[in-house]
Amino acid sequence: MFPPAFGPRMGYLCKYLKQSGWEPTVITEHIPDTTFTFLKGDFPVIYIDYYKNKSKLAWIKIFLLNLFFNYKDRKIYKEALRQIQKQQFDLILCSTYRTYPLLAAQKTAQKAKLPLIVDLRDIIEQYTGAEFISYPLPRLFGLEKQIVSIFRKKNLKQRNRVLRQANYVTTVSPWHVETLKPYNANISLIYNGYDPDIFYPEAIESDRFYITYTGRLLSIAMRNPELLFLSVRRLSDEHFFTSDTFRMRWYVDEASREILQHEAEKCGIAEYMSYFGYIPASDVPTVLNESSILLLLTNKADASGPKGIMTTKFFEALAVEKPILCVRGDEGCLEEVIRRTQAGLSAHTEEEVYQFIKKYYLQWKAVKHVTSNPDRGEVMKFSRKEQAADFIRIFEQTIRANE
């Protein structure tokens, strides 16, 4: 995806590439979303709309055409050929969260005799189940599991073939680097990050103590709020706060909201929950800065848990210098960065969460806003501007090697 849809990694990269004298041309899928409208830049972006017919039947048709005939990659490739016939390019960059459109990028690079750089944000191996499929599969005559298995095997086979042929690979966490290194040794870690022009700390007083979450849940196996909900229940039973002074704010989609409502009712804390839909990315800095604690939901990164997931919202939370509460701590890459930046708590127990909320609630009660004191030198390493410079170094090195 690319702005105006949810595409922060490439949206911010293109912003800083343009400032550094590069001229990106983007070919992407049209997504009916305006979350990142403010990141639309003054460079060409070609949007391909596969779903002009918005029915579920149309979605199934495209899914199956793509599964068996690489339909979406074929359309991207045709558009890419039109662009390389119109002007000269120095390299092809393909950023994806699964596989598509790696095939189109590889064929384009081969046709144009250009170096190919692959950027992998999220990969199939990091998920606990079938969450890597964008939408839940409808009933397909009892063949849903078999189709997911075929889809997974096919995507991994195609992705790994392209990785072996790529000139360079970038990805988003140390776990991702280790997982992908067997397919291409020319690989570098470039984390997700925050835009320093937009995300910085502001002391905004609030009449309530807010714990804020922005994003999706996908599943309880991937993102489990249990430790938080049990701690809130305990503090509520002790009459430490009331629903007038303490709120958990959820900026989530409808599917995530249903999961949260169910879990909150089980714990008897529904009165503390406030639900909102997604908001434009330009509004996020204010929402974060007026919060008291910023929440990350994950789970232990073991064989059956999520792996290497370090979302953009984590780095944006770092930038505004609010205490970060991560439940359940992954005991992996994310926990290590929280520890290194001194940005908050990656919790393993209910008692840890209980004490953490209590500490910052008392701070809020005294001054009506909350701040943390992270290691700013470490936080600066995750600036999108710095990361664009890392990409540029890789681009220049790859172009020189291809001459």
N, C-alpha and C positions, 0 to 999 in steps of 0.2 A: 504493500500500500504506500501511497504518497499523499502529502497534503493536497487538498484540504482534508482528506481522510486521515485516520490515525497512522502517521508514519514519521515519528519524531527522529529516528536515527538518520534516515536519508534526507529528511527535510532540513534538519539542522546542518548536516554535512554539506548539502548543496548551498545553503546560505553562506557558510564560511568558505567554501570553494570559490564561489562567485566573488567574495571579498578579496580572495587571494589571487584573482586573475584567471581562474579556470572557467570554462564555459560548458556546464553540464547540459545535456539533452536527456530528458527522462521519458521512458516508455513504461506505462504502468496500467494496472487494471482500474477501471472506474468503480469506486465504492461510494454509495450514497450517504456520505458522512461529511460533516463540516467542522469536526473537532479542531483541526489545525489550519483553518482558513488563513490565519495571520502569517503562516509560513509559505504561502504561495509566492514564489520568487519571480524575478524578471528574466526568466529563461524558458525555453520551450518545454512543455509537458504534454505528451500525447496520452490521452486516456482511452482505453479500450473497454467498451461496455458489453459484457457477455450476457447480462441478464436484463435485457430490455423488457422481456416478459417476466414479471415478478412472481409468477405462480410457483408453488412447490414442485409441480410437474416439470417446469422448465429447469429448476435447480437440479432435480434428479437427472434430467436429460444431459445437462452440461457435465455433471459429476461423472456420469457413466462414459460420455464421450471423452472426457479428460482421462479417466481411468484406463480406457482401452486404446485410445488413439492420440493422446497428448494434444487434444484440441486447443487448449488455451495457449500452450507453447507455440503451436503452429501459427496462431494469429499474431502473437508477439513477434515472432521471427519475421513474418511478412512485413510488419511495420518497421522493424529494425533494418531490413534490407532497403526499404524506401529511404530511410534516413541516411544510411551510409553511402547511398548513390547521390545524395544531395550535397554532402559536405564531408570533409576529412576529419577523422577522429584519431585520438592517440591511444585510447584503451576502452575496454568494456568493463563496467562494474555491475555485478548482479548481487543485490541484497535480497535475501529470502528468509522466511521463517520455517520453511519445510523443504521443498524441492523446486516447484514452479517459481519463476521461469528459467531455471538453470539450463535446461535443454536449448531454449531459444538463445540464451546468451552464448553458450558454447558454440552453437552452429553459426551465430553471427560473427563471433571472434574468428572462427576458422575461415569463414567466407571472406572476411575483410583482412585476414592476416594481422589481427590485432591481439595484444596480450589480454588475457581474461583474469580479472580479480573477482573472487567469490567472497561475499560477506554473509555469514550465517548467524542470524540472530537467535532463533530458537530451532531446536532440532527434535526429531521424533523421539530419540532415545531419552530425552529429559522428562517425558510425561509418564504418568502412572498407568494410564489406560489409553482410551481412544480420544483424549482431549485434543490431540493434534488435528483432528478433523474440525473444520471451522464451525459446522452446525451438526447437531445430532442427526444421525441417519434415520429416515422414516422406516416403517416396516417394509421389508423387501422380501416377502415370502419366507421369512425365517432365515434369510441368508446374510443378515447384518454382520455377524461375527466373521464369516468367511470373506465378505467384501472388505471389511476393515483390515483383515490379515493380508489380502491381496494388495490393497492400497498401500499398506505399510511396507511390504516387501518390495513392491515396484518402486516406490519413492526412494527407499534406501539404496536400491541397486542403481537407479538413475543418478541420484545425488553423488554417490561414491565414484561412479564412472566419471562424472564431470569434475569432481574434486581432483582426481588423479591427473586430469588434463589441464587444470587451471595453472596459471603462472604463479598465483599467490592466493592465500586464504586468510581472511580475518574473521574473528569471532569474539564472543562477549564475556566469557568467563574462563578461569583456569581449567575448570572441568570440561568445558567445550573444547578447549585447545587439546587436552589429553585425549578426548574421545575422537577428534578429527585428525590428529597428527598421523595416524597410520595410513591415511589416504593421501596426505600431502605434507611433506616436512617443511615446506615454505609457508609457515602459518604464524600469525601474530595475534596477540590479545589486544583488542581495543574495546574497553568496556562501553556500555551505555553511559549516558551522562546527563548533564544539565547545561542549559544556556545561561551563561553569566550575565547576559544582557537582560534577562527576564527573572531569573531566580536568585534572590539575595534576601538576607534577613531584614524584617521590619517588625518593630514592636507595636503590635496592634492589640489594644485592650479589648477584652470580651466579657460580656456579662454571664457567660457560661463556660464551663470547662469542657472543651470539645476533644474527643478522640476521633480522628478523621481517617477514612479509607477511601481511596479512589481506584477504580479498576474493576476486574472481574474475579469471580471465585473459581470457575471451571468445575471444581468438585471439592468435597471435603478432604479427599485423599491428597489433593494438590495443595489446598490452602485451608487450614483448620483453625478456627477461632476459639476452640474449646477452652484453652487456658485463660484467654481474655474473659470469656463469658462467665466462667466459674469464679474468677477474681472479682468481677463486677457484682456478681450475686452475693459474694461474701461481704464486700464493702457495703452493699445495700442492706443486708441483714444487720450489719453493725450500725446502720443509720449514719454512715460517714458522709454521705451526700444524698441528695434527692434528685428526682427527674427534672426539677426546676433549675438545678445548678450543674448537672452532669449529663452530657449527651454523647452518644456514639453516632457519628454522621457517616452515612454510606452513600457515595456517589457511584452507583453501580447500575448494571442493566437489570431487566426484569427477572431473568433466570437466576442471577446472583441474589437478588432480593428475596426470591422464594426460598432459597437455601438458608439465607440468614434469618428470615422470619421463623422458619421451622426450628432452627437451632436455638434462637433466642427464647422462643416459647418453651422449649424443653428445659431451659435453664431458669425460666421465670424472670427474665429481664427485658421483656418486650417494651416496657414503659420507657426504657432508656434509649430506644432506637429511633433514629430519624433517617428516612430514606429519600434520596434524590436521584434523578437520572444523571447521565453523563453531562458534563458541562464543557464549554469551549476551553481549549487548552490555555487561551489567554486569560481565563478567569482563575486558573489553578493556583498561581502564586499567592493571590489574596486569600483563597480558601486555606492554603497551607499556613500562611503567616498568622491567620486569626485562630488557628488551632492550638491546642495545648500539647497534645501528643499525636504523632503521625504513625499510623499503623501499617505494618507489612504482614501479610498472611502467607505462610508457607507451611512446610512440614519437614520432618527429618529426611535428609538426602541419603536414604539407604536404597537397597535393591528395589523396594516397592514404593519408594517415595520420589518426589520431584528432585531434579538434579541440575545444579548450575544456574538456577533461575535468579537473575539480578535485573529486575525491571527498571525502566526509566523512572518510575515514581520514587524508587529508593534514592536515586541520585539527586532528584529534585528536592526530596526531603532533607538530604544532607546539606544542600545549598542554603536552605532557609534557616538552618540551625535550630530546628525544633527537635526535642527528644524523640527518637525512633524506637518504637516497640515492635519487635519481630516475634510473632508467635505462629506456630511452634518453631524455634530456631532450627535451621537446617543442618547445623554442625558441619557446614561446608564452606563454600566460597563466600556466600552472603554474610555468614557469621564472622568470618575472618575480616572482612572489610569493615563491618560494624565495630569490631574490636579495635582494628588498626586506626580508624578515624575517631574513636571514642565518641561515637554519635548516639549511643543508646544501649538498649538491651536486646540480646538475642536469647529469648527465654526458653528454658527447659522445664520449669516447674511452675505450678500455680502460685506458690509463695513468692517467687521472684516477680511475677507480674503484679501481684497484690502490693508488694512493697514499692514497686516502681510507680504505679498509679498513685499510691498514697503520697509519695514524696513530691511528685509534681503537682498534685491537687493542692497540697499545702502551699507550694510556691505560687500557684495561681490565686489562691485565696488571699494571699498577702498583697499581690501587686497587679492582679487581673490580667497578667500575661505570663507566658512561660518561655524560657530560652534554655538552650543547652550550650555546651562549650566544646565543640569538636576540634580536632586538630585541623586547622585551616589549611596548612601546607598539604596534608593528605587529601583533603576535600578538593583542593584546586586541581589535582591530577585528573579529576573526572569532568573538567570543563569541556563542553563541546568544541570550543575554539581550539583547545590544546589537542583534542582528539582529531580534529580536521587536519592539523599539522602532521599528526602521525600518519593519517591516510595519504597526505600529499607526499611524504617521504617514501612511502611504499609505492605510490604511483610513479614517482620519478625514477626510483630504483628499478622498477619493473620495465618501464619504457626503455631505459638505458640498456638493460639486459636483453631486450628484444630487438635492438637496433642491428 
